[in-house]
Amino acid sequence: MLYYICSPYRGATKEEVEKHIEYAKELTRTVLMKGFSAVTPHLYITNCLNDSKPEERKPGLAASLEILKRCDVVFVGQKFGISEGMVAEIKEAEKLGIPVFYRD
């Protein structure tokens, strides 16, 4: 089973972004330690594209949604709220009939 990890990335400060990255890693680890596969696009796409530039953020979000289509489950970490990008991912999963599970 392949889990899509959905959690916030952006933040008002560098520290907030780092906190979000650590949270995404924690969610990914949780899924992996349960014996499932996980994909967390915002952990690596943001290393290739600049999320603060709209012309780079847009294709990053589109790629993430394309990856989501191939997943069996969406695992939403809501500890730090639900971002605009997360809303799009959750809506896409619901549209496709992919189960969405919430944590925190």
Disulfide bonds with the S-S distance in Angstrom:
none
